């Protein structure tokens, strides 16, 4: 029995040594696995740059186009009271003086010459009116505040008044092309249709008179407004946007500048990326970013605004604030023009701090500034319309995907971009990024590390088995060490 007992003890000791060795190997494996997890973990996000904010926010920014079918009219010109007698007396005097022969054609020409010498002194508006129609287009920028299609823009982008439209019609009539067309129409009407001779001097006077007649008497009788929106790195405007853009409906608006100048529209979309409204007003001196579709046209003819307009970023800082009765307007030195109206002003986190409303050039201020209505006013407008701003997940997902692209983890970036493209088929930016990521992956530029997380159950099982084996061997060793009770 003594020899057998010693042999058993040696076996137990050997088992303990083996179990401890296995446990050590398992521990080393765990250390290596933990180190590998640390080395392959995602790095902390870097600070946001203006380019990153632009890239992630632009899918939620749209070009807003207001289209106005205008019915206008102008009274026909009629001879004023007593003017017919005045002309007849002048003609009679010319005949008596031998200046005009008794020839009907010559007398009619002389009568026309008298009228053309000073039309303003002879003509007054009649009760008959001449109808005309115009197709005008106004453009600006907007941005989604909910993923189901509610978007914000400036009121003046979607609220052209009859006075605005009348001013634009008159401005269009003063353009060289319109002046030339009107002169040609007058010349044809006088010489071909009526048969009078018309000198250049008379044509000049009649053209000037007609322009002043329009300015005095034209009226805008009705306006039918429609709205379309579109997004993309470049948007085709005018007739092309009317044909291919997404329809939108004006829900609610505040009065235009100098009032709050913000409006709420609902686009006919079911899934759109949205931006988050900042919780507080901006601070003077903080960096800001303006995203939009800058262009200089305002209430132009539809044919004249068929253009390709790219989305653009400008950066600056909040420079000033101005107090109104119950709200505050802020000024930025970031560049903006008419087409930026209604677009978002973003802070360093990519949150919307305001909506571009109007600008002041350097001749009126110490520096050129563009003013924006703060996001608090936008929230008040949304409350009035019973709409709650909801950023959703699209824009945050885009930020995360772009972060993966920064470190060339394309296999992680691709499914996030694909999920955005699947949810929002109109998001052309996600589609472009998918193509770029696929091209980079095929070119061997992917640096995505292996995913080690699925292997943690195996590592835990090995360590657990080693611990269990050590425990079994130690228990066995203690059992064999117990003294025996009874006769030897």
C-alpha positions as CSV (number, residue, x, y, z in Angstrom):
1,X,0.0,0.0,0.0
2,X,2.8,2.5,0.7
3,X,4.4,2.0,-2.7
4,X,1.0,2.3,-4.4
5,X,0.2,5.5,-2.4
6,X,3.5,7.2,-3.4
7,X,2.9,6.4,-7.0
8,X,-0.6,7.9,-6.8
9,X,0.8,11.1,-5.2
10,X,3.3,11.5,-8.0
11,X,0.5,11.1,-10.6
12,X,-1.6,13.8,-8.8
13,X,1.4,16.1,-8.7
14,X,2.0,15.6,-12.4
15,X,-1.7,16.3,-13.1
16,X,-1.5,19.5,-11.1
17,X,1.6,20.6,-13.0
18,X,-0.1,19.9,-16.4
19,X,-3.3,21.7,-15.3
20,X,-1.4,24.7,-14.2
21,X,0.5,24.8,-17.4
22,X,-2.7,24.6,-19.4
23,X,-4.1,27.4,-17.2
24,X,-1.0,29.5,-18.0
25,X,-1.3,28.9,-21.7
26,X,-5.0,29.9,-21.5
27,X,-4.1,33.0,-19.5
28,X,-1.5,34.0,-22.1
29,X,-4.0,33.4,-24.8
30,X,-6.5,35.7,-23.0
31,X,-3.8,38.4,-22.7
32,X,-3.0,38.1,-26.4
33,X,-6.7,38.1,-27.3
34,X,-7.3,41.2,-25.2
35,X,-4.3,42.9,-26.7
36,X,-5.6,42.1,-30.2
37,X,-9.0,43.5,-29.3
38,X,-7.3,46.7,-28.1
39,X,-5.3,47.0,-31.3
40,X,-8.3,46.5,-33.6
41,X,-10.8,48.6,-31.7
42,X,-12.3,51.6,-33.4
43,X,-10.4,54.9,-32.8
44,X,-12.2,57.8,-31.1
45,X,-13.9,60.1,-33.5
46,X,-11.7,63.1,-34.5
47,X,-13.0,66.7,-34.2
48,X,-15.4,67.8,-36.8
49,X,-14.1,69.9,-39.6
50,X,-16.1,72.2,-41.9
51,X,-15.7,69.8,-44.8
52,X,-17.0,66.9,-42.7
53,X,-20.0,68.9,-41.5
54,X,-20.7,69.9,-45.1
55,X,-20.4,66.3,-46.4
56,X,-22.7,64.9,-43.7
57,X,-25.3,67.7,-43.6
58,X,-25.8,68.3,-47.4
59,X,-28.1,65.3,-48.0
60,X,-30.6,67.1,-45.8
61,X,-30.3,70.4,-47.7
62,X,-32.4,71.1,-50.7
63,X,-32.9,73.7,-53.4
64,X,-36.4,75.2,-53.0
65,X,-38.0,76.6,-56.2
66,X,-41.2,78.7,-56.1
67,X,-43.1,78.8,-59.4
68,X,-45.6,81.6,-59.9
69,X,-48.1,81.6,-62.8
70,X,-49.2,85.2,-62.9
71,X,-52.2,86.7,-64.6
72,X,-51.8,90.5,-65.2
73,X,-53.6,93.1,-67.2
74,X,-53.1,96.7,-68.4
75,X,-55.8,99.1,-69.6
76,X,-56.0,100.1,-73.2
77,X,-55.0,103.7,-74.0
78,X,-57.9,106.0,-75.0
79,X,-58.0,109.6,-76.0
80,X,-58.7,111.8,-73.0
81,X,-61.7,114.2,-72.8
82,X,-61.5,116.9,-75.4
83,X,-58.3,115.5,-77.0
84,X,-60.1,114.4,-80.2
85,X,-61.3,118.0,-80.7
86,X,-57.9,119.3,-79.9
87,X,-56.3,117.2,-82.6
88,X,-59.0,118.2,-85.1
89,X,-58.4,121.8,-84.4
90,X,-54.7,121.4,-84.9
91,X,-55.2,119.6,-88.2
92,X,-57.6,122.3,-89.4
93,X,-55.1,125.0,-88.6
94,X,-52.4,123.2,-90.5
95,X,-54.8,122.9,-93.5
96,X,-55.7,126.6,-93.4
97,X,-52.0,127.5,-93.2
98,X,-51.2,125.5,-96.2
99,X,-49.0,123.1,-94.2
100,X,-51.3,120.1,-94.9
101,X,-53.1,119.2,-98.1
102,X,-56.7,118.0,-98.1
103,X,-55.6,114.3,-98.5
104,X,-57.0,111.7,-96.1
105,X,-53.8,109.7,-95.9
106,X,-51.7,112.8,-95.2
107,X,-54.2,114.0,-92.6
108,X,-54.2,110.6,-90.8
109,X,-50.4,110.6,-90.8
110,X,-50.4,114.1,-89.4
111,X,-52.8,113.1,-86.7
112,X,-50.6,110.2,-85.7
113,X,-47.6,112.5,-85.7
114,X,-49.4,114.8,-83.2
115,X,-50.1,111.9,-80.9
116,X,-46.6,110.5,-81.2
117,X,-45.1,113.9,-80.3
118,X,-46.4,113.7,-76.7
119,X,-48.5,110.5,-76.0
120,X,-48.7,111.3,-72.3
121,X,-50.7,114.4,-72.9
122,X,-53.3,112.7,-75.0
123,X,-53.9,109.1,-73.7
124,X,-55.8,108.0,-70.6
125,X,-56.8,104.5,-69.4
126,X,-59.9,103.0,-70.8
127,X,-62.3,100.5,-69.2
128,X,-61.0,97.8,-71.5
129,X,-58.0,95.9,-70.4
130,X,-55.4,93.8,-72.1
131,X,-54.6,90.5,-70.4
132,X,-51.1,89.1,-70.1
133,X,-49.5,86.2,-68.3
134,X,-46.0,85.5,-66.9
135,X,-44.2,82.5,-65.6
136,X,-41.8,83.5,-62.8
137,X,-39.5,81.5,-60.7
138,X,-37.9,82.2,-57.3
139,X,-35.2,80.1,-55.8
140,X,-33.6,79.6,-52.4
141,X,-32.4,76.9,-50.0
142,X,-34.2,74.8,-47.4
143,X,-33.4,71.9,-45.0
144,X,-35.3,69.0,-43.6
145,X,-36.1,69.0,-39.9
146,X,-38.0,65.6,-39.9
147,X,-37.4,62.4,-41.9
148,X,-41.0,62.4,-43.1
149,X,-40.5,65.5,-45.2
150,X,-41.0,68.7,-43.2
151,X,-38.5,71.3,-44.2
152,X,-37.6,74.9,-43.3
153,X,-36.8,77.8,-45.6
154,X,-37.1,81.6,-45.6
155,X,-40.6,83.1,-46.1
156,X,-39.4,85.4,-48.9
157,X,-38.4,82.3,-50.9
158,X,-41.9,81.0,-51.0
159,X,-44.1,84.2,-50.4
160,X,-43.7,86.5,-53.4
161,X,-46.3,89.3,-52.9
162,X,-48.2,90.9,-55.8
163,X,-46.1,94.0,-55.3
164,X,-42.9,91.9,-55.5
165,X,-44.2,90.3,-58.7
166,X,-45.2,93.6,-60.2
167,X,-41.8,95.1,-59.5
168,X,-40.1,92.1,-61.1
169,X,-42.4,92.3,-64.2
170,X,-41.4,95.9,-64.7
171,X,-37.8,95.1,-64.1
172,X,-38.0,92.4,-66.8
173,X,-39.6,94.9,-69.2
174,X,-36.6,97.2,-68.7
175,X,-34.1,94.5,-69.7
176,X,-32.5,95.2,-73.2
177,X,-34.0,92.1,-74.7
178,X,-37.5,93.2,-73.6
179,X,-37.0,96.8,-74.7
180,X,-35.9,95.6,-78.2
181,X,-38.9,93.2,-78.4
182,X,-41.3,96.0,-77.5
183,X,-39.8,98.4,-80.0
184,X,-40.1,95.8,-82.7
185,X,-43.8,95.2,-81.8
186,X,-44.5,98.9,-81.8
187,X,-42.9,99.4,-85.1
188,X,-44.8,96.5,-86.7
189,X,-48.1,97.7,-85.2
190,X,-47.7,101.3,-86.5
191,X,-46.1,100.6,-89.9
192,X,-47.5,97.2,-91.0
193,X,-50.8,97.0,-89.1
194,X,-51.9,100.6,-89.3
195,X,-49.9,101.9,-92.2
196,X,-48.3,105.0,-90.7
197,X,-44.7,106.1,-91.2
198,X,-42.6,106.0,-88.0
199,X,-39.3,107.8,-87.4
200,X,-36.7,106.6,-85.0
201,X,-37.4,109.6,-82.7
202,X,-41.1,108.8,-82.7
203,X,-40.3,105.1,-81.9
204,X,-38.1,106.2,-79.0
205,X,-40.9,108.4,-77.6
206,X,-43.6,105.7,-78.0
207,X,-41.4,103.0,-76.4
208,X,-40.6,105.3,-73.4
209,X,-44.3,106.2,-73.1
210,X,-45.4,102.5,-73.2
211,X,-42.8,101.6,-70.5
212,X,-44.1,104.4,-68.2
213,X,-47.7,103.4,-69.0
214,X,-47.0,99.8,-67.8
215,X,-45.3,101.1,-64.6
216,X,-48.4,103.3,-63.8
217,X,-51.3,101.0,-64.8
218,X,-50.3,97.3,-64.9
219,X,-52.0,95.2,-62.2
220,X,-51.3,91.6,-60.9
221,X,-54.7,90.0,-60.9
222,X,-53.9,86.5,-59.7
223,X,-51.0,84.3,-58.7
224,X,-50.9,80.5,-58.7
225,X,-47.9,79.3,-56.7
226,X,-46.3,75.9,-56.8
227,X,-43.2,74.6,-55.0
228,X,-40.6,72.0,-55.9
229,X,-37.5,70.8,-54.1
230,X,-34.5,68.8,-55.2
231,X,-31.1,67.9,-53.8
232,X,-27.8,66.8,-55.1
233,X,-24.2,68.0,-55.7
234,X,-25.7,69.9,-58.6
235,X,-29.4,70.7,-59.2
236,X,-31.0,71.6,-62.6
237,X,-33.3,74.5,-62.0
238,X,-36.2,76.3,-63.8
239,X,-38.3,74.2,-66.2
240,X,-36.2,71.1,-65.5
241,X,-36.8,71.3,-61.8
242,X,-40.5,71.8,-62.4
243,X,-40.6,68.6,-64.4
244,X,-38.4,66.4,-62.2
245,X,-38.4,67.9,-58.7
246,X,-40.4,66.8,-55.7
247,X,-43.6,68.7,-55.0
248,X,-43.9,70.6,-51.7
249,X,-46.8,72.3,-49.9
250,X,-46.5,75.5,-47.9
251,X,-47.8,74.7,-44.4
252,X,-47.1,77.9,-42.4
253,X,-45.0,81.0,-42.6
254,X,-44.0,84.0,-40.7
255,X,-44.0,87.5,-42.3
256,X,-40.9,88.3,-44.4
257,X,-37.9,90.4,-43.2
258,X,-37.8,92.6,-41.2
259,X,-40.0,90.1,-39.4
260,X,-39.1,86.5,-38.6
261,X,-38.9,85.4,-42.3
262,X,-39.2,81.6,-41.8
263,X,-41.5,79.2,-43.5
264,X,-42.5,75.5,-43.1
265,X,-43.1,73.2,-46.1
266,X,-44.0,69.6,-46.5
267,X,-42.4,67.7,-49.3
268,X,-43.9,64.6,-50.9
269,X,-41.3,62.3,-49.5
270,X,-41.5,59.4,-47.0
271,X,-37.8,59.3,-46.1
272,X,-35.4,62.2,-46.0
273,X,-32.3,62.9,-43.9
274,X,-32.9,65.6,-41.4
275,X,-30.7,68.1,-39.4
276,X,-30.9,68.7,-35.7
277,X,-31.8,72.1,-34.3
278,X,-29.4,73.6,-31.8
279,X,-30.7,73.8,-28.3
280,X,-29.4,77.3,-27.7
281,X,-28.5,80.5,-29.5
282,X,-25.0,80.8,-30.9
283,X,-22.3,82.8,-29.1
284,X,-20.5,85.8,-30.6
285,X,-17.2,84.6,-32.1
286,X,-18.1,81.0,-32.6
287,X,-17.4,79.3,-35.9
288,X,-20.3,78.7,-38.2
289,X,-21.0,77.1,-41.6
290,X,-23.5,78.1,-44.3
291,X,-24.7,75.4,-46.7
292,X,-26.9,76.1,-49.7
293,X,-27.4,76.7,-53.4
294,X,-26.1,80.3,-53.9
295,X,-27.2,82.1,-57.0
296,X,-28.3,85.7,-57.8
297,X,-31.6,85.2,-59.6
298,X,-34.8,86.4,-57.8
299,X,-38.2,86.0,-59.3
300,X,-36.9,85.5,-62.8
301,X,-38.6,84.2,-65.9
302,X,-38.7,80.4,-65.9
303,X,-36.7,80.1,-69.1
304,X,-34.0,82.4,-67.8
305,X,-33.3,80.3,-64.7
306,X,-32.7,77.0,-66.4
307,X,-29.2,76.4,-64.9
308,X,-27.1,73.9,-63.1
309,X,-26.6,75.1,-59.5
310,X,-24.0,73.4,-57.3
311,X,-24.4,73.1,-53.5
312,X,-21.7,75.1,-51.7
313,X,-20.2,75.6,-48.3
314,X,-18.9,78.9,-46.8
315,X,-17.5,79.3,-43.4
316,X,-17.1,82.2,-41.0
317,X,-17.9,83.3,-37.4
318,X,-20.9,84.8,-35.6
319,X,-20.1,88.5,-35.5
320,X,-23.1,90.4,-34.1
321,X,-26.6,90.1,-32.7
322,X,-29.6,92.4,-32.9
323,X,-32.6,92.5,-30.6
324,X,-36.2,92.6,-31.9
325,X,-39.3,92.8,-29.8
326,X,-39.3,89.2,-28.9
327,X,-36.5,87.5,-30.8
328,X,-32.9,88.0,-31.8
329,X,-31.2,88.1,-35.2
330,X,-27.6,87.1,-35.6
331,X,-25.0,88.2,-38.2
332,X,-22.2,86.0,-39.7
333,X,-19.3,86.9,-42.0
334,X,-19.8,83.6,-43.8
335,X,-20.4,84.3,-47.5
336,X,-24.0,84.0,-48.8
337,X,-26.2,85.4,-51.6
338,X,-29.8,85.3,-52.7
339,X,-29.9,81.5,-53.4
340,X,-28.7,80.8,-49.8
341,X,-31.8,82.4,-48.4
342,X,-33.6,79.8,-46.2
343,X,-30.5,77.6,-45.9
344,X,-29.1,76.4,-42.6
345,X,-26.3,78.0,-40.6
346,X,-24.5,75.2,-38.7
347,X,-22.3,75.2,-35.6
348,X,-19.2,73.1,-34.9
349,X,-21.3,70.1,-34.0
350,X,-23.3,70.2,-37.3
351,X,-26.5,71.5,-35.5
352,X,-28.6,74.2,-37.1
353,X,-28.2,77.5,-35.2
354,X,-30.2,79.6,-37.7
355,X,-31.8,80.2,-41.1
356,X,-30.2,82.7,-43.6
357,X,-32.6,85.6,-44.1
358,X,-30.9,88.8,-45.5
359,X,-27.5,90.4,-46.1
360,X,-25.9,93.8,-45.6
361,X,-23.0,94.8,-47.8
362,X,-19.8,96.6,-46.6
363,X,-21.1,100.0,-47.7
364,X,-23.7,100.0,-44.9
365,X,-21.7,98.1,-42.3
366,X,-18.1,97.9,-41.2
367,X,-18.0,94.5,-43.0
368,X,-20.3,92.5,-45.2
369,X,-22.6,90.5,-43.0
370,X,-25.4,87.9,-43.6
371,X,-28.1,87.7,-41.0
372,X,-29.9,84.6,-39.8
373,X,-33.0,83.9,-37.8
374,X,-32.1,81.6,-34.8
375,X,-33.2,78.1,-34.4
376,X,-35.4,79.1,-31.4
377,X,-37.7,81.0,-33.8
378,X,-37.8,77.8,-36.0
379,X,-39.0,75.8,-33.0
380,X,-41.7,78.3,-32.3
381,X,-42.9,78.0,-35.9
382,X,-42.9,74.2,-35.7
383,X,-44.9,74.4,-32.4
384,X,-47.5,76.6,-34.1
385,X,-47.9,73.9,-36.9
386,X,-47.9,71.1,-34.3
387,X,-44.7,69.6,-35.9
388,X,-42.0,68.2,-33.7
389,X,-38.4,68.4,-35.1
390,X,-37.0,64.8,-35.4
391,X,-33.5,64.4,-36.7
392,X,-33.9,60.6,-36.9
393,X,-30.9,58.3,-37.5
394,X,-29.9,59.0,-41.1
395,X,-27.5,62.0,-40.5
396,X,-25.8,60.4,-37.4
397,X,-25.4,57.2,-39.4
398,X,-23.8,59.2,-42.2
399,X,-21.4,60.8,-39.7
400,X,-20.4,57.3,-38.4
401,X,-20.0,55.9,-41.9
402,X,-17.7,58.8,-43.0
403,X,-15.6,58.3,-39.9
404,X,-15.0,54.7,-41.0
405,X,-14.0,56.1,-44.4
406,X,-11.5,58.4,-42.8
407,X,-9.5,55.4,-41.5
408,X,-10.1,53.3,-44.6
409,X,-12.3,50.8,-42.8
410,X,-14.4,50.4,-46.0
411,X,-15.9,47.0,-45.0
412,X,-17.5,48.8,-42.0
413,X,-18.5,51.9,-43.9
414,X,-20.1,50.1,-46.9
415,X,-23.1,48.5,-45.0
416,X,-23.9,51.7,-43.2
417,X,-24.0,53.6,-46.6
418,X,-26.0,50.8,-48.1
419,X,-28.6,51.0,-45.3
420,X,-29.0,54.7,-46.0
421,X,-29.3,54.2,-49.8
422,X,-32.0,51.4,-49.1
423,X,-34.0,53.6,-46.7
424,X,-33.7,56.8,-48.8
425,X,-33.5,56.0,-52.6
426,X,-33.4,59.7,-53.5
427,X,-30.1,60.2,-51.5
428,X,-27.7,60.5,-54.4
429,X,-24.8,61.3,-52.0
430,X,-25.0,57.9,-50.4
431,X,-25.0,56.2,-53.8
432,X,-21.9,58.2,-54.9
433,X,-20.1,57.3,-51.7
434,X,-21.0,53.6,-52.2
435,X,-19.4,53.7,-55.6
436,X,-16.3,55.4,-54.2
437,X,-16.0,52.9,-51.4
438,X,-16.4,49.9,-53.7
439,X,-13.7,51.3,-56.0
440,X,-11.3,51.9,-53.2
441,X,-11.9,48.4,-51.9
442,X,-11.2,46.8,-55.3
443,X,-8.1,48.9,-55.5
444,X,-6.7,47.2,-52.4
445,X,-7.0,50.3,-50.2
446,X,-9.2,48.7,-47.5
447,X,-7.6,48.6,-44.0
448,X,-10.5,47.1,-42.1
449,X,-9.0,45.0,-39.2
450,X,-10.4,41.5,-38.6
451,X,-13.4,41.3,-36.3
452,X,-12.2,39.4,-33.2
453,X,-15.3,39.8,-31.0
454,X,-17.0,36.7,-32.3
455,X,-14.2,34.6,-30.8
456,X,-14.6,35.7,-27.2
457,X,-16.8,32.7,-26.4
458,X,-14.1,30.3,-27.5
459,X,-11.4,32.1,-25.4
460,X,-13.8,32.1,-22.4
461,X,-14.5,28.4,-22.9
462,X,-10.8,27.5,-23.0
463,X,-10.0,29.5,-19.9
464,X,-13.0,28.0,-18.1
465,X,-11.9,24.4,-19.1
466,X,-8.4,25.0,-17.8
467,X,-9.8,26.4,-14.5
468,X,-12.1,23.4,-14.2
469,X,-9.3,21.0,-14.8
470,X,-7.1,22.7,-12.2
471,X,-10.0,22.6,-9.7
472,X,-10.6,18.8,-10.4
473,X,-7.0,18.0,-9.9
474,X,-6.7,20.0,-6.7
475,X,-9.8,18.3,-5.3
476,X,-8.4,14.9,-6.2
477,X,-5.1,15.8,-4.6
478,X,-6.8,16.8,-1.3
479,X,-8.8,13.6,-1.4
480,X,-5.7,11.4,-1.7
481,X,-4.0,13.4,1.1
482,X,-6.7,12.6,3.7
483,X,-5.6,10.1,6.4
484,X,-7.3,6.7,6.4
485,X,-9.3,5.7,9.5
486,X,-9.2,2.0,10.6
487,X,-6.8,-0.9,11.0
488,X,-3.6,-0.8,9.0
